[in-house]
Amino acid sequence: MTTLQRLRALPFEIRQYLLVTGNYWAFTLTDGALRMLVVLHFHQLGYSPLEIALLFLFYEAFGVVTNFVGGWLGARLGLNRTMNLGLGLQLVALGMLLVPASALTVPWVMAAQALSGVAKDLNKMSAKSAVKVLVPKDSSNAQGALYRWVAILTGSKNALKGAGFFAGGLLLTLIGFQGAILAMWVMLAVVLGLSLWRLRADLGRQKAKPRFREVFSTSRAVNVLAAARLCLFASRDIWFVVALPVFLYDQHGWNFWSVGILMAVWVIGYGGVQTQAPRITRHLHGDTRSITVILAAALALLPALLALTPLATTVTWLIAGLLAFGILFAINSSWHSYLIVRFARAEGVSMDVGFYYMANAMGRLVGTVLSGWVYQAHGLAPCLAVSAALVAASAVLAMGLPRQRQ
């Protein structure tokens, strides 16, 4: 039996899940590569850390807006349409960066990044919501299956994002900025064509059209989890987005290739751990609230310790500590991703998921701006200290979650 025949023999829901996941993978690969290309290329052109952070300001800000209304659009139009719309907008954003180098002004790049932010969060919201729709409801362990499907989707996505960081640094070295952008545009255009052809038309669409005011979640569990997620992702991006790449390049003389490899290894490893999170967390005893608080409290210790190390003289402990941070952060993130799909309404799942990822995008926005500002004003150690404070805040907020059996 050929591979194609095996795929056709799979249940319809599994084939749709594989298509959604493949779509998400391709998008994430280009998104990771684009981020690394922008950071390294514009730092090479002489942009300051804060100016580079501002290039991503609209990317994150428009992601907040997109998640706010994206779930509502998914419920009204269908998740296939919002997913394909995200792919189309990413093609437009990449096309905007194919202009001559002299035209790549800060406002133009910020506008392209704004479109990319809208595209990314439409694609992510659609993929995460589709899992709840497609997971087999008659499974003897439906919650366990849901956790595994979410973990696979989230973990593999982050592994691909790490590969994108590596690809971005490699492509910038081999074929330059515009050559890399063109290669990604062609790949994504092929994926969009396949998605338009094969993805089910009514995926996740509600029969009764939801009102716009329903984008505001009325669930205490969703609201508390969203606030904890905001702090969690701000704690990562405050050192990850701008501070660490620029610190290694400026203070320790790393080249683009080396920085790209480190960022790729971190995110690929982070994604790999996420896929194994169900196996790891099944050994934790207690309810959903206790596990969430314990995981966040353990994570907060690492950046606090790293902030006290002599970063200017040695980089070994920094890298080891941040790799350990990645392991614990991956478990926290995967657990959060499972909880939001678990707490979300069966009808209108995309709206609860969209609201939650609006908070996720707001956390990245806060972290990105702080990454440029705090690093430029004070250095990497204060970025790590603020990171620890943000994770601690996430743990405190998680105390408001309901107590449910794992």
C-alpha positions in Angstrom: 0.0 0.0 0.0 1.4 3.4 -1.0 1.7 6.4 1.3 -1.2 8.1 -0.6 -3.4 5.0 -0.2 -2.6 4.8 3.5 -3.7 8.5 3.9 -6.9 7.9 2.0 -7.7 5.0 4.3 -7.5 7.2 7.4 -10.7 8.5 8.9 -11.9 11.8 7.5 -11.2 13.7 10.7 -7.6 12.5 10.9 -7.0 13.5 7.3 -8.4 17.0 8.0 -6.2 17.2 11.1 -3.1 16.3 9.1 -4.0 18.9 6.5 -4.5 21.6 9.2 -1.2 20.6 10.9 0.7 20.7 7.6 -0.7 24.1 6.8 0.3 25.4 10.2 3.8 23.9 9.9 4.5 25.6 6.6 3.2 28.9 7.8 5.3 28.6 11.0 8.5 27.8 9.1 8.2 31.0 7.1 7.2 33.0 10.2 10.3 31.9 12.2 12.6 32.5 9.2 11.1 36.0 8.7 11.6 37.0 12.3 15.3 36.0 12.2 15.8 37.7 8.9 14.4 41.0 10.1 16.4 40.9 13.4 19.8 40.1 11.9 19.4 42.0 8.6 18.3 45.3 10.2 20.8 45.0 13.1 23.5 44.7 10.3 22.1 47.9 8.8 22.8 49.7 12.1 19.4 49.7 13.7 19.5 49.9 17.6 17.9 47.1 19.7 14.9 49.4 20.5 14.4 50.2 16.8 14.4 46.5 15.9 11.9 45.9 18.7 9.7 48.6 17.2 9.7 46.8 13.8 7.8 44.1 15.5 5.5 46.5 17.4 2.7 46.3 14.8 3.3 42.6 14.3 2.3 41.9 17.9 -0.2 44.8 18.3 -2.2 43.6 15.2 -2.0 40.0 16.5 -3.9 41.2 19.6 -6.6 42.7 17.4 -6.7 39.6 15.2 -7.2 37.2 18.1 -9.9 39.5 19.5 -12.1 39.2 16.3 -10.6 36.1 14.7 -12.5 33.7 16.8 -15.7 35.4 16.0 -14.9 35.3 12.3 -14.0 31.6 12.5 -17.3 30.9 14.1 -19.2 32.8 11.4 -17.2 31.9 8.3 -15.5 28.6 9.1 -12.0 27.9 10.3 -10.9 26.8 6.8 -11.6 30.4 5.5 -9.8 32.1 8.4 -6.8 29.7 8.0 -6.6 30.4 4.2 -7.0 34.1 4.8 -4.0 34.0 7.1 -1.9 32.3 4.4 -3.0 34.8 1.8 -2.1 37.8 4.0 1.4 36.3 4.7 2.0 36.2 1.0 1.1 39.9 0.8 3.4 40.7 3.7 6.3 38.8 2.1 5.7 40.5 -1.2 6.0 43.9 0.5 9.5 43.0 1.5 10.6 42.2 -2.0 10.9 45.9 -2.9 14.4 47.4 -3.5 16.5 47.8 -0.3 16.2 51.6 -0.5 12.4 51.3 -0.1 12.6 49.2 3.1 12.0 52.1 5.4 10.9 51.6 9.0 7.2 52.5 8.4 7.1 50.1 5.3 8.6 47.2 7.3 6.3 47.9 10.2 3.3 47.8 7.9 4.5 44.4 6.4 5.0 43.1 9.9 1.5 44.2 10.8 0.0 42.1 8.0 2.2 39.2 9.1 1.0 39.5 12.6 -2.6 39.4 11.4 -1.8 36.4 9.2 0.0 34.4 11.9 -2.7 34.7 14.5 -5.5 33.9 12.1 -3.6 30.8 11.1 -2.8 29.8 14.7 -6.3 30.4 16.0 -7.8 28.4 13.2 -5.4 25.5 13.8 -5.8 25.3 17.6 -9.6 25.6 17.3 -9.8 22.9 14.6 -8.3 20.4 17.0 -11.3 20.7 19.3 -13.7 20.2 16.3 -11.8 17.3 14.9 -10.8 15.2 17.9 -12.9 12.0 18.1 -15.7 12.6 20.6 -16.5 8.9 21.1 -13.0 8.1 22.4 -12.9 6.3 25.7 -10.4 8.9 26.9 -11.5 12.0 25.0 -9.6 14.5 27.3 -6.4 12.5 27.0 -6.8 12.4 23.2 -7.4 16.2 23.2 -4.3 16.8 25.3 -2.2 14.6 23.0 -3.5 16.3 19.8 -2.9 19.8 21.2 0.6 18.9 22.4 1.5 17.4 19.0 0.2 20.4 17.1 1.8 23.0 19.5 5.1 21.1 19.9 5.7 20.4 16.2 4.8 24.0 15.4 7.5 25.3 17.7 10.0 22.8 16.4 9.3 24.1 12.9 9.6 27.7 14.1 13.0 26.8 15.4 13.9 25.4 12.1 12.7 28.6 10.6 15.1 30.6 12.8 17.9 28.3 11.5 16.7 28.7 7.9 16.5 32.5 8.2 20.1 32.8 9.3 21.3 30.3 6.7 19.3 31.9 3.8 20.5 35.4 4.8 24.1 34.1 4.6 23.6 32.2 1.3 21.2 34.1 -0.9 20.6 37.4 1.0 17.5 39.1 2.3 15.4 39.3 -0.8 16.4 35.9 -2.1 15.2 34.4 1.2 11.9 36.3 1.1 11.2 35.1 -2.5 11.9 31.5 -1.7 9.5 31.6 1.2 6.8 33.3 -0.9 6.9 30.5 -3.5 6.7 27.7 -0.9 3.7 29.3 0.9 1.8 29.9 -2.4 1.9 26.2 -3.0 0.6 25.4 0.4 -2.3 27.9 0.0 -3.3 26.2 -3.2 -3.4 22.8 -1.5 -5.4 24.2 1.4 -8.0 25.8 -0.8 -8.4 22.5 -2.7 -8.7 20.0 0.2 -9.7 21.7 3.5 -13.4 21.2 4.5 -15.6 24.2 3.8 -17.6 24.3 7.0 -15.0 23.4 9.6 -15.9 25.0 12.9 -18.7 27.2 11.6 -21.6 27.7 13.9 -25.1 27.2 12.6 -26.4 30.2 14.6 -24.3 33.3 13.8 -22.7 34.5 17.0 -23.0 38.2 18.0 -19.8 40.3 18.1 -20.2 40.9 21.9 -19.7 37.2 22.4 -15.9 37.6 21.7 -15.6 38.7 25.4 -15.3 35.5 27.4 -17.8 35.1 30.2 -15.9 32.1 31.6 -13.8 32.9 34.8 -11.5 30.0 33.9 -10.8 31.3 30.4 -10.2 34.9 31.7 -7.9 33.8 34.5 -5.9 31.5 32.2 -5.6 34.3 29.6 -4.1 36.7 32.2 -1.6 34.0 33.3 -0.7 33.4 29.6 0.0 37.1 29.0 2.5 37.1 31.8 4.0 33.8 30.8 4.8 34.8 27.2 6.0 38.3 28.1 8.5 36.6 30.4 10.0 34.7 27.4 10.0 37.4 24.8 11.6 40.1 27.1 15.0 38.3 26.7 14.3 36.1 23.6 13.2 38.5 20.8 15.9 41.2 20.7 18.0 41.1 23.8 19.7 37.7 23.5 20.5 37.8 19.7 21.9 41.3 20.0 23.8 40.4 23.2 25.5 37.4 21.7 26.3 39.3 18.5 27.7 42.5 20.2 29.1 41.2 23.5 30.5 37.8 22.6 31.2 38.3 18.8 28.9 35.6 17.5 28.1 35.7 13.8 24.6 35.4 12.2 25.0 31.7 11.6 25.9 30.9 15.3 23.0 33.1 16.6 20.6 31.4 14.2 21.7 28.0 15.2 21.3 28.7 19.0 17.8 30.2 18.5 16.8 27.3 16.3 18.1 24.7 18.8 16.3 26.5 21.6 12.9 26.6 19.8 13.2 23.1 18.3 14.1 21.6 21.7 11.2 23.6 23.2 8.8 22.2 20.6 10.1 18.7 21.1 9.4 18.9 24.9 5.9 20.2 24.2 5.0 17.1 22.3 6.0 15.0 25.3 4.2 17.2 27.8 1.3 14.8 28.3 3.8 12.1 29.4 5.6 14.4 31.7 2.6 16.0 33.4 0.8 12.7 34.0 3.3 12.1 36.8 2.1 15.3 38.5 -0.6 14.7 41.1 -3.3 17.2 41.9 -5.9 19.4 40.3 -5.5 21.7 37.3 -5.0 24.8 39.5 -2.2 23.2 41.6 -0.3 21.8 38.7 -0.5 25.2 36.8 0.8 27.1 39.9 3.6 24.6 40.6 4.9 24.6 37.0 5.0 28.4 36.9 6.7 28.7 40.3 9.5 26.3 39.2 10.0 28.2 36.0 10.4 31.6 37.8 13.5 30.4 39.6 15.6 30.0 36.5 15.7 33.6 35.1 16.1 34.8 38.7 19.3 32.8 39.1 20.6 33.7 35.6 20.2 37.4 36.3 22.8 37.0 39.1 25.4 35.3 36.9 28.4 37.3 35.4 27.0 37.4 31.8 29.7 39.6 30.4 32.5 37.2 31.2 31.0 33.8 30.5 28.2 32.6 28.1 28.2 28.9 29.1 26.0 29.2 32.1 23.7 31.6 30.3 23.1 29.1 27.4 22.7 26.2 29.8 20.2 28.1 31.9 18.2 29.3 29.0 18.0 25.7 27.6 16.7 24.6 31.0 14.2 27.5 30.9 13.1 26.3 27.5 12.3 22.8 28.9 10.2 24.1 31.8 8.6 26.8 29.6 7.6 24.2 27.0 5.8 22.2 29.7 4.0 25.3 31.0 3.0 26.4 27.5 1.7 23.0 26.4 -0.3 22.6 29.7 -1.8 26.1 29.2 -2.7 25.2 25.5 -4.5 22.1 26.7 -6.3 23.9 29.4 -7.8 26.6 27.1 -9.1 24.0 24.7 -10.5 22.0 27.7 -12.2 25.1 29.2 -13.5 26.4 25.9 -17.1 26.0 25.0 -17.9 23.2 22.6 -20.1 25.6 20.6 -18.0 28.7 19.7 -14.7 27.2 20.6 -12.9 29.5 18.2 -14.2 32.6 20.2 -12.8 31.4 23.5 -9.5 30.3 21.9 -9.3 33.6 20.0 -9.8 35.6 23.2 -7.2 33.5 25.0 -4.6 34.0 22.2 -5.4 37.7 22.2 -3.9 37.7 25.7 -1.0 35.5 24.4 -0.4 38.1 21.6 -0.6 41.0 24.2 2.1 39.1 26.3 4.4 38.9 23.2 3.8 42.6 22.5 4.7 43.6 26.0 7.7 41.3 26.0 9.0 42.5 22.6 8.9 46.2 23.5 10.5 45.5 26.9 13.2 43.4 25.2 14.4 46.3 23.2 13.9 49.0 25.8 15.2 47.2 28.9 18.2 45.7 27.1 19.2 49.1 25.5 18.8 50.9 28.8 20.2 48.3 31.3 21.4 45.1 29.6 20.5 41.5 29.6 20.6 40.7 33.3 17.7 43.1 34.1 15.7 41.5 31.2 16.1 38.2 33.0 15.1 39.7 36.4 11.9 41.1 34.9 11.3 37.8 33.2 11.4 36.1 36.6 8.9 38.6 38.0 6.5 38.0 35.1 6.5 34.2 35.6 5.9 34.7 39.3 2.9 36.9 38.4 1.6 34.1 36.1 1.8 31.7 39.1 -0.1 34.1 41.3 -2.8 34.6 38.7 -3.2 30.8 38.1 -4.4 30.5 41.8 -7.7 31.8 40.5 -8.3 28.8 38.2 -10.9 26.2 39.1 -9.9 23.0 40.7 -10.6 20.2 38.3 -9.2 16.7 38.3 -6.3 16.3 35.9 
